Amino acid sequence: MNATKTHYREWIKRRHNMSIHQEEVEEKYATRRWYINKNHIRDTFIDEYGYSGYKPCYMVTRTYYYEQNDIKKVKEDNKRMNNVVEDILNPRNKPEYYICKDHFIETHKDKLVKKEKKPVLNTIMQEWELDWDGGSLEIRKGGFHVHTLFSEIDDSVILNPNGKVRKLIEKIYGLDTIPVSLLESDEGMTRVKTELLEYVIRQRCDFIGKGQLGLDIQVAEEYGHFDGYRGWKGLVAYVTKMMYNVDNIVQIYDYENSDILDIR
């Protein structure tokens, strides 16, 4: 089933009429209709996460090393990322190891760039030569990048690793077990989980840039705030920052490859 604008519109109407999760309000925009709409949409997502029990713990931002303008390919890559994470962290599809995954697709700003020279026929010399086709500048549509929210990874995935996770631990740490120092605190466990996520995604998703900017992982517990929302709610606020109406939801939220919404 595909979620339509009507589904989203009715879903939002069934919810509350004011923001109950925002701790600080930007007074400059507080009465603007677009701002109120955006917060209603945010709060509906936040409610769904709260009701489900699968609150976002990690925001994985991936950027292509090339200009990706094909939305269909982006969604295929989202599906690939889902499969990769499940194959390593929950290969037997156990309910207790379930990880909620939601993809939010954003578009880079359009750029003013120099045109590439193209073959043009010199009608005087009757020869082909490279020249500008019209003006030397053009507007190039911005490519896509994706923010993906993952729920918590169960500690047992780390403490009682399956064979695939055990091999990754050896590759990452050079040991057959995780260093004891990382298992003695919540911060250490979180570090292990983020390092596993990053290693798995980078190694098995060849559409991600190899540089530092190609992949970024932020942890909800370490996330400050965004637009008045804090912690994991701040992550939700960030990935929904361009959602002002149902058209934006359809464009940004990859319903086919995401988990949290079940709209009928």
C-alpha positions in Angstrom: 0.0 0.0 0.0 1.2 3.6 -0.7 0.4 6.4 1.6 -1.5 9.2 -0.2 -2.0 12.9 0.6 -5.5 12.0 1.8 -4.2 9.4 4.3 -1.7 11.9 5.7 -4.3 14.7 5.9 -6.8 12.6 7.8 -4.1 11.2 10.0 -3.0 14.7 11.1 -6.6 15.9 11.6 -7.2 13.1 14.1 -4.5 14.4 16.3 -4.2 17.4 18.7 -4.5 21.1 17.7 -1.4 22.4 19.4 2.2 21.4 20.0 2.7 19.5 23.3 6.3 18.4 22.8 8.0 21.7 22.0 9.8 23.1 25.0 10.7 26.5 23.5 8.7 28.4 21.0 10.2 30.8 18.4 7.9 33.8 19.0 8.7 35.3 15.6 6.9 32.5 13.8 4.6 31.2 16.6 1.4 32.5 14.9 2.3 31.7 11.3 0.1 29.0 9.8 3.1 27.2 8.1 4.9 27.0 11.5 1.8 25.7 13.3 1.3 23.1 10.6 4.9 22.0 10.8 4.7 21.5 14.6 1.4 19.5 14.2 3.2 17.2 11.8 6.2 16.9 14.1 4.0 16.1 17.1 2.2 13.4 15.2 5.4 11.7 14.4 6.6 12.1 18.0 3.3 10.6 19.2 3.7 7.6 16.9 7.2 6.9 18.2 6.1 7.3 21.8 3.1 4.9 21.4 5.2 2.3 19.6 8.0 2.1 22.2 10.6 2.5 19.4 11.9 6.0 20.0 14.7 7.1 17.7 18.2 6.6 19.2 20.4 7.3 16.2 20.2 9.7 13.3 22.3 8.4 10.3 22.9 11.1 7.7 24.2 9.8 4.4 25.5 11.9 1.5 26.2 10.6 -2.0 29.7 11.1 -3.3 28.1 12.1 -6.6 25.0 14.2 -7.5 22.1 11.8 -7.0 18.9 13.2 -8.6 17.0 9.9 -9.1 14.4 9.6 -6.2 13.7 6.0 -7.3 17.3 5.0 -6.8 17.4 6.8 -3.4 14.5 4.7 -2.2 16.2 1.5 -3.5 19.3 2.6 -1.5 17.1 3.1 1.6 15.9 -0.5 1.2 19.4 -1.7 0.8 20.4 0.0 4.0 17.5 -1.7 5.8 18.6 -5.1 4.5 22.2 -4.6 5.5 21.4 -3.5 9.0 19.0 -6.4 9.5 21.3 -9.0 8.0 24.0 -8.1 10.5 22.2 -7.1 13.7 19.1 -9.2 13.4 19.6 -11.9 10.8 16.9 -14.3 12.3 14.4 -11.5 12.6 13.8 -11.9 16.3 11.2 -9.5 17.7 13.3 -8.7 20.7 16.1 -7.4 18.4 13.8 -5.4 16.1 15.1 -2.0 15.0 12.7 0.6 13.7 14.0 2.4 10.6 12.6 5.6 9.0 14.0 7.5 6.1 13.6 11.2 5.4 14.8 12.4 2.0 16.0 15.9 1.6 17.1 17.9 -1.4 20.3 20.1 -1.5 19.8 23.6 -2.7 20.0 24.3 -6.4 23.4 25.5 -7.6 24.5 28.1 -10.2 27.3 26.3 -12.1 29.3 26.6 -15.3 27.9 24.6 -18.2 30.0 21.9 -19.7 31.2 22.6 -23.2 29.4 20.7 -25.9 30.2 19.9 -29.5 28.8 22.7 -31.7 29.0 22.8 -35.5 31.0 25.8 -36.8 28.9 26.5 -40.0 31.6 28.6 -41.5 34.5 26.1 -41.1 32.1 23.1 -41.3 33.9 21.7 -38.3 32.8 20.5 -34.9 34.3 22.4 -31.9 33.6 22.6 -28.2 31.7 25.6 -27.2 29.1 26.8 -24.6 25.6 25.9 -25.5 24.0 29.3 -24.9 25.2 31.1 -21.8 28.1 29.8 -19.7 26.1 29.4 -16.5 23.1 27.2 -15.6 21.1 26.3 -12.6 21.7 22.7 -11.5 19.0 21.0 -9.4 20.2 19.9 -6.0 20.8 16.2 -5.4 19.4 14.2 -2.6 20.7 13.2 0.8 18.9 11.1 3.5 18.4 11.2 7.3 17.5 7.8 8.7 16.3 7.4 12.3 17.1 4.0 14.0 15.6 2.9 17.3 17.8 1.4 20.0 20.0 -1.6 19.3 19.5 -4.2 22.0 22.5 -4.7 24.3 22.3 -8.5 23.7 23.3 -7.9 20.1 26.7 -6.7 21.5 27.0 -8.8 24.7 25.9 -12.1 23.0 27.0 -11.4 19.4 26.1 -13.6 16.5 28.8 -14.8 14.1 28.6 -11.8 11.8 28.7 -9.3 14.6 31.7 -11.2 16.2 33.6 -10.9 12.9 32.9 -7.2 12.8 34.1 -6.7 16.3 37.4 -8.4 15.4 37.8 -6.1 12.3 37.0 -2.9 14.2 38.9 -3.5 17.4 41.5 -6.1 16.4 40.2 -8.4 19.2 37.8 -11.3 19.3 35.9 -9.4 22.1 35.0 -5.8 22.8 37.4 -4.0 25.1 36.2 -4.2 28.6 36.5 -0.5 29.1 33.8 0.1 26.6 31.4 -2.3 28.3 31.6 -0.6 31.7 29.4 2.4 30.9 26.3 3.3 28.9 28.5 5.7 26.9 30.9 2.9 26.0 28.0 0.7 24.8 26.6 3.5 22.7 30.0 4.0 21.1 30.2 0.3 20.2 26.8 0.4 18.6 27.5 3.5 16.6 30.8 2.1 15.4 29.1 -1.1 14.4 26.4 0.8 12.5 29.0 3.0 10.7 31.2 0.1 9.8 28.4 -2.0 8.4 26.8 0.8 6.4 30.1 2.0 4.9 31.3 -1.4 4.0 28.2 -2.7 2.4 26.5 0.4 0.9 28.8 1.4 -2.0 26.6 4.5 -2.7 27.9 6.3 0.4 31.0 8.5 0.1 34.1 7.2 1.7 35.1 10.5 3.2 34.1 11.8 6.7 31.2 13.8 5.2 29.7 10.8 3.5 28.2 9.4 6.7 27.4 11.0 10.0 25.8 9.4 13.1 24.3 11.4 15.9 23.0 9.9 19.2 19.7 11.0 20.7 21.1 11.1 24.2 23.9 13.5 23.1 21.7 15.6 20.9 21.0 19.0 22.3 17.9 20.5 20.8 16.4 21.7 17.5 13.7 24.3 17.1 12.6 23.9 20.7 12.5 20.1 20.8 15.1 18.2 22.8 16.9 14.8 22.7 15.2 12.2 20.5 12.3 14.6 19.8 15.0 17.0 18.6 16.0 14.4 16.0 12.4 14.1 14.9 12.1 17.9 14.7 15.3 18.0 12.5 14.2 15.4 10.0 10.8 17.0 9.6 12.0 20.6 9.4 10.8 20.9 5.8 7.4 19.4 6.4 4.8 22.2 6.2 2.0 20.3 4.6 1.0 16.8 3.3 2.7 17.5 0.0 6.0 17.8 1.9 5.3 14.5 3.8 4.8 12.6 0.5 8.0 14.1 -0.9 10.2 13.6 2.2 9.1 10.5 4.1 9.9 7.2 2.3 6.8 5.4 3.4 7.6 2.2 1.5 10.9 1.6 3.3 10.0 3.0 6.7 8.3 1.6 9.7 6.8 4.0 12.2 3.7 5.1 10.2 0.8 2.6 9.6 -1.8 4.8 7.8 -5.0 3.3 6.6 
